[in-house]
Amino acid sequence: MKQTKRVAIIGMGIAGSAVLEAYAKESKRRPDLPLHLACYDESRSWGRGLAYLKDAPEVLLNTRAETVAYDYEQRGHYATWLKETKGLEEAYTSRGLFGEYLNYFTKQTAADLNATIIPEKVQSLTYLPDRQQWLINSETLPYDHIHLCTGLDTMADPYNLQGQAHYIHTPYPLQTSLSHIPADQTIGILGTNLTAIDIAKVALKQLTPRKIWLASRHGNLPVADVEQLASLPIQVLTFERLREIREENQGVLPFEALDALIEEEFRCQAVYFPIYRQERLLPGWEALAVSLENPARVARAELLAMYITRLLNTNWAYMTRSDQSTFWKKYHRTLDLTRSKIPLASVTALLEGKESGVLDIMGGLTDVAPASDEGGFLLKSNNNNQSLKVDYLINGIGLSNNPHEANDPLIQQLLADSLIASHPFGGIIINSQNGQIISPIYGSLPTAQAHGSIIEGSIYQANATYIIQERAHHFVRKSLAHS
Ligand SMILES: Cc1cc2nc3c(=O)[nH]c(=O)nc-3n(C[C@H](O)[C@H](O)[C@H](O)COP(=O)(O)OP(=O)(O)OC[C@H]3O[C@@H](n4cnc5c(N)ncnc54)[C@H](O)[C@@H]3O)c2cc1C
């Protein structure tokens, strides 16, 4: 009889939930597989993760309801659940509601698998190299396999403001973090991405500010989500063509070949990339206005951007670091601003804020510092040497993807013990074929895999829900292949 395999899932956000779901699927295919699963995370985020905690209803998912689900193979499941259990047919729901849904189905999967829910965080991991097993905290019974799904929990702090009075470093949940700001204040929000837009929207609704400034280095806003397309027939940029190019180049995917195919595919979809890129990178309100004028073009570009992301999930590892950098410089920002569309309700709120004179954008941000005597902060921009004073400042930049900046004691211990290493594009280094963590001391660790946003440097843009889920299933299948 086979020995029971003891498996620990550390972190139960989207990635941990996807690993659990993958075990459920594989157990159905192979009922002979004796498994004991334990799922670690603190209760408030167990089965939700950071992005889907309870929060104000205005804090929206940036993906439409029909495109996210607890299981990537059941497209439309969340939209159906919303309709059947909540009577809702909205395209964009709150992130908290998606968290409620995710939590419900993750708990159900845990119950089906007889998995143990351990409502606490893992503080330390000890590797037993002779047996390739793992000890968690001070437990004495080792695990045969671990899945590291902790994400990276620390908000970026590029201006070293953490701890300053009137500075909100960790804005989520917004409902509570913004409630301390009095009326009639000038508020600065660092960032112009979806996190910053969320904050602006809730601040406009819940507070009575004198002025709100969204401030960032580039001042770029994502596109408006006006029109959606169900599918896009791909003409030249196929998985098959990239495989052929790799074969012709001894397993390497050269940037030049990829670049030519991407530009050609954009042309086939009636989008001229150099102009499209220029439009996306327009500062301030201009890019949003252009996207509102060309919804059909944006819809085609969105599907293409999502397709390129999927294509690169599997092809990224075949590019040299220098080609990855070249790709990043030319395409990443444009694709990112296209993929993360602003829901129309948020666009309306932003434009109302602009028209009332309360909301504005500051691009070219070069420095932020506490204002010396009178309190508040000074924001400096290289656009006409503009300088602004704000009373309150909120961090909307998003999470730092540098593990060395993580607050999580577990990540710090794993770095200190050289069990994990940071990746130059963010997150930690893994083998992108099988998800195994690569330790600077032991090399590829056959009994430790990592998933989700913590591997976004190794797997291009591994931070979107369906990509995290699909990859997690693939990696779990690989790990069970020899069991
Ligand atoms: C604010 C925000 C909004 C987003 N909105 C969207 C969206 O609308 N649509 C979309 O597709 N994507 C969205 N994303 C991107 C994506 O869904 C997230 O990046 C994704 O949730 C990452 O999942 P994860 O499981 O890797 O990490 P997380 O969601 O961060 O989950 C990690 C979990 O691990 C736990 N953990 C951490 N350390 C330990 C430890 N030592 N022991 C045990 N547990 C631990 C944490 O408590 C947490 O629950 C958003 C991301 C953010 C940050």
The ligand as an SDF file (V2000), in Angstrom:
LIG
                    3D

 53 58  0  0  0  0  0  0  0  0999 V2000
   -5.1720   45.1140   -4.5510 C   0  0  0  0  0  0  0  0  0  0  0  0
   -5.1500   44.0910   -5.6470 C   0  0  0  0  0  0  0  0  0  0  0  0
   -6.2250   43.9730   -6.5310 C   0  0  0  0  0  0  0  0  0  0  0  0
   -6.2280   43.0190   -7.5490 C   0  0  0  0  0  0  0  0  0  0  0  0
   -7.3050   42.9210   -8.3810 N   0  0  0  0  0  0  0  0  0  0  0  0
   -7.3220   41.9640   -9.3350 C   0  0  0  0  0  0  0  0  0  0  0  0
   -8.4670   41.7670  -10.1800 C   0  0  0  0  0  0  0  0  0  0  0  0
   -9.4360   42.4990  -10.0600 O   0  0  0  0  0  0  0  0  0  0  0  0
   -8.4290   40.7760  -11.1180 N   0  0  0  0  0  0  0  0  0  0  0  0
   -7.3250   39.9530  -11.2750 C   0  0  0  0  0  0  0  0  0  0  0  0
   -7.3140   39.0620  -12.1280 O   0  0  0  0  0  0  0  0  0  0  0  0
   -6.2440   40.1340  -10.4930 N   0  0  0  0  0  0  0  0  0  0  0  0
   -6.2250   41.1010   -9.5360 C   0  0  0  0  0  0  0  0  0  0  0  0
   -5.1310   41.2540   -8.7380 N   0  0  0  0  0  0  0  0  0  0  0  0
   -3.9650   40.4260   -9.0230 C   0  0  0  0  0  0  0  0  0  0  0  0
   -4.0510   39.0170   -8.4670 C   0  0  0  0  0  0  0  0  0  0  0  0
   -5.3310   38.4690   -8.3600 O   0  0  0  0  0  0  0  0  0  0  0  0
   -3.3300   38.9330   -7.1890 C   0  0  0  0  0  0  0  0  0  0  0  0
   -2.0320   39.3300   -7.3850 O   0  0  0  0  0  0  0  0  0  0  0  0
   -3.4660   37.5250   -6.6470 C   0  0  0  0  0  0  0  0  0  0  0  0
   -4.4810   37.6190   -5.7050 O   0  0  0  0  0  0  0  0  0  0  0  0
   -2.1940   36.9570   -6.1010 C   0  0  0  0  0  0  0  0  0  0  0  0
   -2.5290   35.7420   -5.4860 O   0  0  0  0  0  0  0  0  0  0  0  0
   -1.5530   35.0000   -4.5240 P   0  0  0  0  0  0  0  0  0  0  0  0
   -2.3410   33.8760   -3.9790 O   0  0  0  0  0  0  0  0  0  0  0  0
   -0.2850   34.7310   -5.2120 O   0  0  0  0  0  0  0  0  0  0  0  0
   -1.1940   36.0580   -3.3800 O   0  0  0  0  0  0  0  0  0  0  0  0
   -2.1210   36.7400   -2.2850 P   0  0  0  0  0  0  0  0  0  0  0  0
   -3.4540   37.0700   -2.7990 O   0  0  0  0  0  0  0  0  0  0  0  0
   -1.2940   37.8380   -1.7230 O   0  0  0  0  0  0  0  0  0  0  0  0
   -2.3230   35.6090   -1.1950 O   0  0  0  0  0  0  0  0  0  0  0  0
   -1.2720   35.1640   -0.3890 C   0  0  0  0  0  0  0  0  0  0  0  0
   -1.8500   34.6080    0.8850 C   0  0  0  0  0  0  0  0  0  0  0  0
   -0.7790   34.0410    1.6270 O   0  0  0  0  0  0  0  0  0  0  0  0
   -0.9330   34.3680    2.9840 C   0  0  0  0  0  0  0  0  0  0  0  0
    0.3890   34.3080    3.6120 N   0  0  0  0  0  0  0  0  0  0  0  0
    1.4080   35.1820    3.4960 C   0  0  0  0  0  0  0  0  0  0  0  0
    2.4510   34.7710    4.2400 N   0  0  0  0  0  0  0  0  0  0  0  0
    2.0820   33.6080    4.8230 C   0  0  0  0  0  0  0  0  0  0  0  0
    2.7240   32.7060    5.7090 C   0  0  0  0  0  0  0  0  0  0  0  0
    3.9560   32.9270    6.1480 N   0  0  0  0  0  0  0  0  0  0  0  0
    2.0410   31.6080    6.1170 N   0  0  0  0  0  0  0  0  0  0  0  0
    0.7750   31.3590    5.6800 C   0  0  0  0  0  0  0  0  0  0  0  0
    0.1180   32.1980    4.8540 N   0  0  0  0  0  0  0  0  0  0  0  0
    0.7690   33.3050    4.4240 C   0  0  0  0  0  0  0  0  0  0  0  0
   -1.5410   35.7570    2.9770 C   0  0  0  0  0  0  0  0  0  0  0  0
   -2.2350   35.9920    4.1920 O   0  0  0  0  0  0  0  0  0  0  0  0
   -2.4820   35.6690    1.7750 C   0  0  0  0  0  0  0  0  0  0  0  0
   -3.7560   35.2480    2.1430 O   0  0  0  0  0  0  0  0  0  0  0  0
   -5.1170   42.1860   -7.7020 C   0  0  0  0  0  0  0  0  0  0  0  0
   -4.0250   42.3100   -6.8150 C   0  0  0  0  0  0  0  0  0  0  0  0
   -4.0410   43.2390   -5.7950 C   0  0  0  0  0  0  0  0  0  0  0  0
   -2.8660   43.3400   -4.8510 C   0  0  0  0  0  0  0  0  0  0  0  0
  1  2  1  0
  2  3  1  0
  2 52  2  0
  3  4  2  0
  4  5  1  0
  4 50  1  0
  5  6  2  0
  6  7  1  0
  6 13  1  0
  7  8  2  0
  7  9  1  0
  9 10  1  0
 10 11  2  0
 10 12  1  0
 12 13  2  0
 13 14  1  0
 14 15  1  0
 14 50  1  0
 15 16  1  0
 16 17  1  0
 16 18  1  0
 18 19  1  0
 18 20  1  0
 20 21  1  0
 20 22  1  0
 22 23  1  0
 23 24  1  0
 24 25  2  0
 24 26  1  0
 24 27  1  0
 27 28  1  0
 28 29  2  0
 28 30  1  0
 28 31  1  0
 31 32  1  0
 32 33  1  0
 33 34  1  0
 33 48  1  0
 34 35  1  0
 35 36  1  0
 35 46  1  0
 36 37  1  0
 36 45  1  0
 37 38  2  0
 38 39  1  0
 39 40  1  0
 39 45  2  0
 40 41  1  0
 40 42  2  0
 42 43  1  0
 43 44  2  0
 44 45  1  0
 46 47  1  0
 46 48  1  0
 48 49  1  0
 50 51  2  0
 51 52  1  0
 52 53  1  0
M  END
$$$$
